[in-house]
């Protein structure tokens, strides 16, 4: 047994670590890094949504050409539960590559991610009633931000008939206000998207509504009424 020494009998020294408090500079640097990561993720997500929306238009165009050829409904991809019902053109649009948009049937959230969609409630496109087409404000219907009175729109239906419409009214209404989207006495085209266009929130309580009427009265002989479908204003 070793003899006890003074060193052994002395109380053990407890080592303590000095707490390092973050400086203002380090906190600011951390904030910048977090903001940069969040910004990059939003940019990547937005780019993905844009790419998906524009690539889908190419596939929908192929299905639309088949519909014009044989008069039948064609899915743009195998697992789709919808089909194109119209082609919408913005006459005099600056961007010729995006001047034409293909419209799907049914305004479900899934359909709107790929293309503008027609509500098809108590109407027949280009024949009678109010054709209501909805689209996302940050993809296909972002172009509505610069639309003005007198803007010409051309709508082609599945029979290859085309009707020229002129914008007669532009309004911002509450989400639950569907007065501008009701049936009128004549033929009407209504475009709807969320507002404001640069809003960051996923959901908006406002709708940007564009109303257009035909430049001439199309024939309505032999028109067959379509089935009533529920209005879905979610975008």
For each residue, the residues with C-beta under 8 A, 3 or more apart:
1:
2:
3:
4: 8 9
5: 8 9
6: 9 10
7: 10
8: 4 5
9: 4 5 6
10: 6 7
11:
12:
13:
14:
15:
16:
17:
18:
19:
20:
21:
22: 26 27 30
23: 26 27
24: 27 28
25: 28 29
26: 22 23 29 30
27: 22 23 24 30 31
28: 24 25 31 32
29: 25 26 32 33
30: 22 26 27 33 34
31: 27 28 34 35
32: 28 29 35 36
33: 29 30 36 37
34: 30 31 37 38
35: 31 32 38 39
36: 32 33 39 40
37: 33 34 40 41
38: 34 35 41 42
39: 35 36 42 43
40: 36 37 43 44
41: 37 38 44 45
42: 38 39 45 46
43: 39 40 46 47
44: 40 41 47 48
45: 41 42 48 49
46: 42 43 49 50 138
47: 43 44 50 51
48: 44 45 51 52
49: 45 46 52 53 113 138 139
50: 46 47 53 54 139
51: 47 48 54 55
52: 48 49 55 56 113 114
53: 49 50 56 57 113 114 115 136 139 140
54: 50 51 57 58 98
55: 51 52 58 59
56: 52 53 59 60 76 113 114 115
57: 53 54 60 61 101 102 114 115 140
58: 54 55 61 62
59: 55 56 62 63 76 77
60: 56 57 63 64 76 84 102 104 114 115
61: 57 58 64 65 102
62: 58 59 65 66 76
63: 59 60 66 67 74 75 76 83 84
64: 60 61 67 68 74 84 87 102
65: 61 62 68 69
66: 62 63 69 70 72 74
67: 63 64 70 71 72 73 74 83 84 158
68: 64 65 71 158 160
69: 65 66
70: 66 67
71: 67 68 158 159
72: 66 67
73: 67 83
74: 63 64 66 67 83 84
75: 63 78 80 81 82 83
76: 56 59 60 62 63 80 82 83 84 104 114
77: 59 80
78: 75
79:
80: 75 76 77 83
81: 75 106 110
82: 75 76 104 105 106 108 111 117
83: 63 67 73 74 75 76 80 104 105
84: 60 63 64 67 74 76 87 102 103 104 105 115
85: 103 104 105 118 120 125 157 158
86: 102 103 118 125 131 133 155 156 157 158
87: 64 84 100 101 102 103 155 156
88: 100 101 102 103 116 133 153 154 155
89: 93 99 100 101 153 154 155 156
90: 93 99 100 143 147 151 152 153
91: 99 151 152 153 154 164
92: 151 152
93: 89 90 96 98 99 143
94:
95: 98 99 143
96: 93 99
97:
98: 54 93 95 101 143
99: 89 90 91 93 95 96
100: 87 88 89 90
101: 57 87 88 89 98 115 116 135 140
102: 57 60 61 64 84 86 87 88 115 116
103: 84 85 86 87 88 115 116 117 118 133
104: 60 76 82 83 84 85 111 114 115 116 117 118
105: 82 83 84 85 111 117 118 120
106: 81 82 111 117 118 119 120 229 232
107: 111 112 117 118 119 134 232 233 234 235
108: 82 111 112 117 232
109: 112 113 234
110: 81 113 114
111: 82 104 105 106 107 108 114 115 117
112: 107 108 109 115 116 117 134 135 136 235
113: 49 52 53 56 109 110 136
114: 52 53 56 57 60 76 104 110 111
115: 53 56 57 60 84 101 102 103 104 111 112 135 140
116: 88 101 102 103 104 112 133 134 135 140 141 191
117: 82 103 104 105 106 107 108 111 112 133 134 135
118: 85 86 103 104 105 106 107 125 131 132 133
119: 106 107 132 133 134 229 231 232
120: 85 105 106 123 125 131 132 226 229
121: 130 132 228 229 230 231
122: 129 130 183 225 226 228
123: 120 127 128 129 130 131 132 183 226
124: 127 128 129 223 224 225 226
125: 85 86 118 120 131 155 157 158
126: 131 155 156 157 161 162 163 187 218
127: 123 124 157 187 218 220 223
128: 123 124 187 220 223
129: 122 123 124 183 187 188
130: 121 122 123 181 182 183 184 188 189 190
131: 86 118 120 123 125 126 155 188 189 190
132: 118 119 120 121 123 181 190 192 231
133: 86 88 103 116 117 118 119 189 190 191 192
134: 107 112 116 117 119 141 191 192 193 233 235
135: 101 112 115 116 117 139 140 141 144 191 192 193 235
136: 53 112 113 139 140 141 142 193 194 235
137: 141 142 144 145 193 194 195 197 199 204 208 235
138: 46 49 142 197
139: 49 50 53 135 136 142
140: 53 57 101 115 116 135 136 143
141: 116 134 135 136 137 144 191 193
142: 136 137 138 139 145 197
143: 90 93 95 98 140 146 147
144: 135 137 141 147 191 193 197 208 210
145: 137 142 197
146: 143
147: 90 143 144 151 167 170 210
148: 151 167 170
149: 167 168 169 170
150: 166 167
151: 90 91 92 147 148 166 167 212
152: 90 91 92 164 165 166 167 215
153: 88 89 90 91 164 165 166 167 189 191 212
154: 88 89 91 162 163 164 165
155: 86 87 88 89 125 126 131 162 163 165 189
156: 86 87 89 126 160 161 162
157: 85 86 125 126 127 160 161 162 163
158: 67 68 71 85 86 125
159: 71
160: 68 156 157
161: 126 156 157 218
162: 126 154 155 156 157
163: 126 154 155 157 187 214 218
164: 91 152 153 154 214 215 216
165: 152 153 154 155 189 212 213 214 215
166: 150 151 152 153 212 213 214 215
167: 147 148 149 150 151 152 153 170 210 211 212
168: 149 211 212 213
169: 149 180 209 210 211
170: 147 148 149 167 208 209 210 211
171: 180 208 209 211
172: 195 206 207 208 209
173: 177 179 180 206 207 209
174: 177 205 206 207
175: 204 205 206 207 233
176: 233
177: 173 174 180 207
178: 181 182 231 233
179: 173 182
180: 169 171 173 177 190 209 211
181: 130 132 178 190 192 209 231
182: 130 178 179
183: 122 123 129 130
184: 130 188
185:
186: 213 214 217
187: 126 127 128 129 163 213 214 217 218
188: 129 130 131 184 211 212 213
189: 130 131 133 153 155 165 211 212 213 214
190: 130 131 132 133 180 181 209 210 211 212
191: 116 133 134 135 141 144 153 209 210 212
192: 132 133 134 135 181 207 208 209 210 233 235
193: 134 135 136 137 141 144 197 207 208 235
194: 136 137 199 204 206 207 208 235
195: 137 172 199 204 206 207 208
196: 199 204 206
197: 137 138 142 144 145 193 208
198:
199: 137 194 195 196 204
200:
201: 204
202:
203:
204: 137 175 194 195 196 199 201 207
205: 174 175
206: 172 173 174 175 194 195 196
207: 172 173 174 175 177 192 193 194 195 204 233 235
208: 137 144 170 171 172 192 193 194 195 197
209: 169 170 171 172 173 180 181 190 191 192
210: 144 147 167 169 170 190 191 192
211: 167 168 169 170 171 180 188 189 190
212: 151 153 165 166 167 168 188 189 190 191
213: 165 166 168 186 187 188 189
214: 163 164 165 166 186 187 189 217 218
215: 152 164 165 166
216: 164
217: 186 187 214
218: 126 127 161 163 187 214
219:
220: 127 128 223
221:
222:
223: 124 127 128 220
224: 124
225: 122 124
226: 120 122 123 124 229
227:
228: 121 122
229: 106 119 120 121 226
230: 121
231: 119 121 132 178 181
232: 106 107 108 119
233: 107 134 175 176 178 192 207
234: 107 109
235: 107 112 134 135 136 137 192 193 194 207
